[in-house]
């Protein structure tokens, strides 16, 4: 068994995520954006909009300011130009079209009531006729949101699902519907896959479950560089036994090598094509749902950085803030920055900045530069109000 020092493991992980690459000198192209999404394999979608929708941030962290319309067009634009689709991967995510066949097993399980939210399982059984009626209405009428149905969403906002919303979500999970577009306050509009996704994609053969799990674990390993078995499983939210079999097969094939990583209490798995740059000179604010930090125990193992999202923590009990982004400087996470896009006032607010004890002196200037870049990207002059902490 080989071994990696903690610093080597960090550099491998950062290189796998694209942080060893210089940002484009000019305008970010659709090709550059596709390369970033292809390297990560997904951008997680989240409804919180205190700064900017989470799926826009991973590309900004790696490429710098870019036209968000490029991502919108790739995800929800015209069928011929569509490059991404929306589905459950690491939570709800935007994924390259090529991954759609690898997730059909999950759709098939959901169709049987397996692996989806418990409240959706009745639609695979006794409530299936109601779901099929919803499907047939969309087939006849065209793309629809939950709000387009008379029953609507039900009470209680996003999570207050009525029967129609539940049926739509089950149909989406089971692959009977997909997202045609998003509108208004990020409302999902559903349609039949054959009217949204390219015919050539839908005609591709469906891999068996074992084959799909093998491919997904290898994609996870490529994106992570070096990872524990739990990290690999978590990337696409696979079951423990499904992941175990796939990892064992990839080790046997030589695609993964088991390694001892300094400070880890469990084995690491190094991808055969992982790179280890001599140094990483990154500068990035990371979304809470960025693949580099979304698995909090991995962030702690790699960077010695304990990170928790405190959105659902009562304000008086929060340690670092409501929407806190880790700040990557070089190959270390050196600060937590509580950010808010104050659109009414036209400012980007750094409401609080909490520095790590070993943050280098140059990190403060680096953070100022990154905040300026983010403010310009969001169309908000960088500013600090009475509630803001100085950088």
C-alpha positions in Angstrom: 0.0 0.0 0.0 1.3 3.4 -0.9 1.0 6.5 1.2 0.4 10.2 0.9 1.2 13.0 3.3 -1.6 15.4 4.3 -0.1 18.1 2.0 0.1 15.7 -1.0 -3.5 14.6 -0.5 -4.7 18.2 -0.5 -2.8 18.9 -3.7 -4.2 15.8 -5.4 -7.8 16.7 -4.3 -7.4 20.3 -5.5 -6.0 19.3 -8.8 -8.8 16.8 -9.4 -11.3 19.7 -8.8 -9.5 22.0 -11.2 -8.0 24.4 -8.7 -4.5 23.9 -10.0 -5.5 25.6 -13.3 -5.2 29.3 -14.1 -8.5 31.1 -14.7 -9.2 32.1 -18.3 -7.5 35.4 -19.2 -10.4 36.5 -21.3 -14.1 35.9 -21.4 -15.2 32.5 -20.2 -16.4 30.4 -23.2 -19.2 27.8 -23.3 -16.4 25.3 -23.9 -14.6 26.3 -20.7 -17.8 26.1 -18.7 -18.5 22.6 -20.1 -15.0 21.5 -19.1 -15.6 22.6 -15.5 -18.9 20.9 -15.3 -17.4 17.8 -17.0 -14.6 17.7 -14.5 -17.0 17.9 -11.5 -19.7 15.8 -13.2 -22.4 17.9 -11.5 -23.4 21.2 -10.0 -25.8 20.8 -7.1 -29.0 22.8 -7.2 -30.3 24.6 -4.1 -33.2 27.1 -3.6 -31.4 29.5 -1.2 -30.7 32.8 -3.0 -29.2 35.0 -0.3 -26.1 35.4 -2.4 -26.7 33.7 -5.8 -28.2 30.3 -6.6 -25.7 27.6 -5.6 -25.4 25.9 -9.0 -23.7 29.1 -10.4 -21.0 29.2 -7.8 -18.7 26.2 -8.6 -17.9 27.5 -12.0 -17.2 31.0 -10.6 -14.9 29.5 -8.0 -12.8 27.8 -10.8 -13.2 30.2 -13.8 -13.8 33.6 -12.3 -16.6 35.9 -13.6 -18.6 34.3 -16.4 -21.9 34.9 -18.1 -24.5 32.9 -16.1 -26.6 32.7 -19.2 -24.1 30.2 -20.5 -25.1 27.8 -17.7 -28.8 28.6 -18.1 -28.7 27.8 -21.8 -26.8 24.6 -21.2 -29.3 23.5 -18.6 -32.7 24.9 -19.6 -32.2 26.3 -23.1 -33.3 25.1 -26.5 -33.3 21.4 -27.0 -30.6 21.4 -29.7 -28.2 23.4 -27.5 -28.9 21.7 -24.2 -25.8 20.1 -22.7 -27.1 19.4 -19.1 -30.0 17.7 -17.5 -31.5 18.0 -14.0 -31.8 14.9 -11.8 -31.1 13.5 -8.4 -27.3 12.8 -8.1 -25.7 14.4 -5.1 -29.1 15.9 -4.1 -30.8 17.6 -7.1 -28.1 18.5 -9.6 -27.3 19.6 -13.1 -25.3 16.9 -14.9 -23.8 16.4 -18.3 -26.2 14.6 -20.7 -23.7 11.7 -21.0 -24.5 10.7 -17.4 -28.2 10.2 -18.0 -28.0 6.5 -18.9 -25.9 5.9 -15.8 -28.7 7.1 -13.6 -31.6 5.2 -15.2 -31.2 2.5 -12.5 -32.2 5.1 -9.9 -35.2 6.1 -12.0 -36.2 2.4 -12.3 -35.9 2.0 -8.5 -38.0 5.1 -7.9 -40.6 3.8 -10.3 -40.9 0.8 -7.9 -41.0 3.1 -4.8 -37.3 2.5 -3.9 -34.8 5.2 -3.0 -37.1 8.2 -3.2 -38.6 10.2 -0.4 -41.0 8.2 1.8 -43.9 10.5 1.1 -43.5 9.8 -2.6 -43.6 6.0 -2.4 -47.4 5.8 -2.5 -47.2 7.1 -6.1 -45.4 3.9 -7.1 -48.3 1.9 -5.6 -51.8 2.8 -4.6 -51.6 6.4 -5.8 -50.0 5.5 -9.1 -53.3 6.2 -11.1 -53.3 9.8 -9.8 -49.6 10.3 -10.9 -50.3 8.8 -14.3 -53.2 11.2 -14.7 -50.8 14.1 -14.0 -48.4 12.6 -16.6 -51.1 12.3 -19.2 -52.2 15.9 -18.7 -48.6 17.1 -19.4 -48.4 14.8 -22.4 -51.5 16.5 -23.8 -51.0 20.1 -22.6 -47.3 20.5 -22.8 -44.8 21.7 -20.1 -46.4 22.5 -16.7 -45.3 23.5 -13.3 -47.0 22.5 -10.0 -48.7 25.9 -9.9 -50.3 25.3 -13.3 -52.4 22.6 -11.9 -55.6 23.6 -10.1 -54.4 21.8 -6.9 -51.2 23.8 -7.0 -48.4 23.3 -4.5 -50.3 22.9 -1.3 -49.7 25.0 1.8 -46.4 25.7 3.5 -44.2 26.9 0.6 -41.4 24.8 -1.0 -41.8 21.8 1.3 -45.5 22.0 1.7 -46.3 19.6 -1.1 -49.8 18.9 -2.1 -50.8 15.7 -4.0 -50.1 17.2 -7.4 -46.6 18.4 -6.4 -45.9 15.0 -4.9 -47.0 13.2 -8.0 -44.8 15.5 -10.2 -41.8 14.9 -8.0 -42.3 11.2 -8.1 -42.7 11.3 -11.9 -39.5 13.3 -12.0 -37.6 10.9 -9.7 -38.8 7.9 -11.7 -37.8 9.4 -15.0 -41.2 9.8 -16.5 -40.8 13.6 -16.4 -37.8 15.9 -16.6 -37.2 19.6 -16.1 -38.0 21.6 -19.2 -37.0 24.9 -17.7 -37.1 27.0 -14.5 -39.2 30.2 -14.3 -40.2 32.9 -11.8 -38.7 32.3 -8.4 -36.8 29.2 -9.6 -40.0 27.1 -10.2 -39.5 23.8 -12.0 -41.4 23.3 -15.2 -41.9 19.6 -16.1 -42.2 17.9 -19.5 -41.7 14.5 -21.1 -38.0 13.5 -21.5 -38.6 12.8 -25.2 -39.6 16.5 -25.7 -36.7 17.8 -23.8 -33.6 15.5 -24.1 -31.9 14.7 -27.4 -33.3 11.5 -29.1 -29.8 10.1 -29.6 -29.3 10.2 -25.8 -32.6 8.5 -25.0 -31.7 5.8 -27.6 -28.5 4.8 -25.8 -28.6 1.4 -24.1 -29.3 1.3 -20.4 -26.3 -0.1 -18.4 -27.0 -2.7 -15.8 -26.9 -1.6 -12.2 -23.5 -3.0 -11.4 -22.0 -1.4 -14.6 -23.6 1.9 -13.7 -22.3 1.9 -10.2 -18.8 1.0 -11.4 -18.9 4.0 -13.8 -20.2 6.4 -11.2 -17.7 5.4 -8.6 -14.9 5.9 -11.1 -16.3 9.3 -12.0 -16.4 10.1 -8.3 -12.7 9.0 -7.9 -11.7 11.2 -10.9 -13.5 14.2 -9.4 -12.0 13.7 -5.9 -8.5 12.5 -6.8 -8.1 10.7 -3.4 -11.0 9.7 -1.3 -12.3 7.4 1.4 -14.9 4.8 0.5 -17.5 7.0 2.1 -16.4 10.0 0.0 -16.7 8.0 -3.2 -20.1 6.6 -2.2 -21.4 10.1 -1.2 -20.6 11.8 -4.5 -23.5 10.2 -6.3 -25.3 9.1 -3.1 -24.9 5.3 -3.8 -25.8 2.6 -1.3 -23.0 1.1 0.8 -23.1 -2.3 -0.7 -23.3 -1.0 -4.3 -20.3 1.3 -3.6 -18.3 -1.4 -1.9 -18.6 -3.8 -4.8 -17.7 -1.1 -7.3 -14.6 0.1 -5.3 -13.3 -3.5 -5.0 -13.7 -4.1 -8.7 -11.9 -0.8 -9.6 -9.0 -1.7 -7.2 -8.7 -5.1 -8.9 -8.7 -3.4 -12.3 -6.0 -1.0 -11.2 -8.2 2.1 -11.7 -8.0 2.7 -7.9 -5.0 2.2 -5.6 -5.5 1.9 -1.8 -3.3 4.4 0.0 -2.6 5.4 3.6 -3.2 9.2 4.0 -1.6 11.0 6.8 -4.1 11.8 9.5 -6.9 9.6 8.1 -8.2 6.7 10.2 -9.6 4.9 7.1 -7.9 3.8 3.8 -7.8 6.3 0.9 -8.3 5.4 -2.7 -6.2 7.2 -5.3 -7.4 7.3 -8.9 -4.9 5.9 -11.4 -4.9 9.2 -13.4 -4.8 11.6 -10.4 -2.3 14.4 -10.6 -0.1 15.8 -7.8 1.1 19.3 -8.7 4.1 20.6 -6.8 2.1 23.6 -5.6 -1.4 25.0 -5.9 -2.0 28.8 -6.0 -5.8 28.9 -5.9 -8.0 31.7 -4.8 -11.7 30.9 -4.4 -14.8 31.4 -2.4 -16.6 28.1 -2.2 -20.4 27.5 -2.1 -21.6 25.4 0.8 -22.6 22.8 -1.8 -19.2 22.8 -3.7 -17.9 19.3 -4.2 -14.6 20.2 -2.5 -16.4 20.9 0.8 -19.9 19.4 0.7 -18.8 16.3 2.6 -17.9 18.1 5.8 -15.8 15.2 7.3 -13.7 15.1 4.1 -13.1 18.9 4.3 -11.9 18.4 7.9 -9.6 15.5 7.0 -8.1 17.3 4.0 -7.8 20.9 5.4 -8.2 20.6 9.2 -11.2 22.9 8.6 -14.5 22.2 10.5 -17.3 23.6 8.4 -21.0 23.5 9.1 -23.9 25.2 7.3 -25.9 27.2 9.8 -28.9 28.3 7.8 -31.2 26.2 10.0 -29.5 27.2 13.2 -31.3 29.9 15.2 -29.6 33.2 14.7 -28.5 33.6 18.3 -26.7 30.2 18.2 -24.8 30.6 14.9 -21.0 30.8 15.2 -20.1 32.1 11.8 -23.2 33.3 10.0 -26.2 32.4 7.8 -24.6 31.8 4.4 -20.9 31.1 5.0 -18.5 30.4 2.2 -15.1 28.9 3.0 -12.2 30.8 1.4 -9.5 28.8 -0.4 -6.1 30.5 -0.6 -3.2 28.5 -2.0 -3.9 25.0 -0.9 -5.5 25.8 2.4 -9.0 26.9 3.6 -8.1 30.0 5.5 -11.4 31.8 6.3 -15.2 31.6 6.6 -17.0 34.5 5.0 -20.7 35.2 5.7 -21.9 36.8 2.4 -25.1 38.5 1.4 -26.1 40.1 -1.9 -28.0 43.2 -0.8 -29.8 43.7 -4.1 -32.0 46.5 -2.8 -28.9 48.6 -1.7 -26.8 47.3 -4.7 -24.0 45.9 -2.5 -22.2 42.7 -1.8 -21.9 42.5 2.0 -19.2 40.5 3.8 -21.3 40.4 7.0 -18.5 38.5 8.9 -15.1 37.2 8.2 -13.6 34.5 10.5 -9.9 33.8 9.8 -8.2 30.6 10.6 -5.3 31.0 13.1 -2.7 30.1 10.5 -4.1 32.2 7.7 -1.1 33.8 5.8 -0.8 37.6 5.7 -1.4 37.7 1.9 -4.8 36.0 2.3 -6.5 39.3 3.3 -5.5 41.0 0.0 -6.5 37.8 -1.9 -10.0 37.8 -0.3 -10.5 41.5 -1.1 -9.7 40.7 -4.7 -12.0 37.8 -4.8 -14.9 39.8 -3.2 -14.3 42.5 -5.8 -14.5 39.9 -8.6 -17.7 38.4 -7.1 -19.3 41.8 -6.7 -18.6 42.7 -10.3 -19.9 39.3 -11.5 -23.1 39.8 -9.6 -23.4 43.4 -10.7 -23.1 44.7 -7.2 -20.4 47.2 -6.2 -18.4 45.7 -3.3 -19.5 47.5 -0.2 -19.7 47.3 3.6 -22.6 48.6 5.7 -23.0 49.0 9.4 -23.4 45.2 9.8 -20.4 44.3 7.8 -17.0 43.2 9.1 -13.9 44.7 7.6 -11.9 42.2 5.6 
